[in-house]
Amino acid sequence: MRVTAAMVAYAIVDVEIHDIEQFLVYQKELAPLLSAAGAQYLARGGQFRVYEGDYTPDRLLVLEFPSLEAMDSFYDSDEYHALDAQREACSSCRVIAVEGLPLPAAG
């Protein structure tokens, strides 16, 4: 199996929502930015289980980006940071990203 240099990246977000109505407004504003960055949700607040350790997340989101560089560009963008005050007013979160494994080449 051949692999390509392109490796996706995954953003793992643990969000605590303080005001769901305002958070839904934030999500609506965020959606086109994620789409423009090539990101897609893989998990969005579904059931989860903690099997080991004392970490207890509130609500987990997992997003896939085309690359770690695409995640960096999204996260560092002026458009994303324009939503900072809105996000911080209705929620608090932890965000980490991890590079995925190389994708198999087609053929």
SVG drawing of the C-alpha trace seen along z (x, -y; Angstrom):
<svg xmlns="http://www.w3.org/2000/svg" viewBox="-32 -40 37 42">
<polyline fill="none" stroke="black" stroke-width="0.4" points="0.0,0.0 1.4,-3.4 0.8,-6.4 0.6,-10.1 2.1,-13.0 -1.3,-14.4 -2.4,-13.7 -5.6,-14.9 -5.8,-16.5 -8.4,-16.1 -9.5,-18.8 -10.9,-17.6 -13.0,-20.2 -14.4,-19.9 -17.0,-22.6 -19.1,-23.7 -22.1,-25.6 -23.4,-28.4 -26.1,-29.8 -27.4,-27.4 -29.3,-30.0 -26.3,-32.1 -24.1,-29.1 -26.4,-28.1 -26.0,-31.6 -22.2,-31.2 -22.4,-27.8 -24.3,-29.3 -21.6,-32.0 -18.9,-29.3 -20.3,-26.9 -19.2,-28.8 -15.7,-29.3 -15.3,-25.5 -16.7,-24.7 -14.2,-27.2 -11.4,-25.4 -12.4,-22.0 -13.4,-20.8 -16.2,-18.5 -17.7,-17.2 -17.1,-13.6 -18.7,-13.7 -20.8,-16.4 -21.9,-16.1 -22.9,-12.4 -22.6,-9.9 -19.1,-9.3 -17.4,-7.2 -14.3,-7.8 -12.5,-4.4 -9.4,-5.6 -8.2,-8.6 -10.0,-11.5 -10.7,-13.6 -14.5,-14.3 -15.3,-16.3 -18.6,-18.2 -19.5,-18.0 -17.1,-16.6 -16.7,-17.6 -14.4,-16.0 -13.6,-17.7 -11.5,-16.6 -9.4,-19.1 -7.5,-18.4 -4.2,-18.9 -2.7,-20.3 -1.8,-23.4 -5.4,-23.9 -6.4,-23.7 -3.7,-26.3 -4.9,-28.6 -8.5,-28.3 -7.6,-28.8 -5.3,-31.8 -7.7,-33.5 -9.1,-37.0 -12.5,-35.6 -12.4,-33.0 -11.0,-35.4 -13.8,-37.8 -16.1,-35.3 -14.0,-35.1 -16.2,-37.4 -19.4,-35.7 -17.9,-32.2 -16.5,-33.3 -19.9,-34.8 -21.8,-31.6 -19.2,-28.8 -15.8,-27.8 -13.7,-25.2 -10.5,-23.3 -9.2,-22.7 -6.4,-20.3 -5.4,-19.1 -3.6,-15.9 -2.3,-15.0 -3.8,-11.8 -2.0,-8.9 -1.0,-9.2 -3.8,-8.5 -3.5,-5.5 -2.8,-6.5 -5.5,-5.7 -4.9,-2.8"/>
</svg>
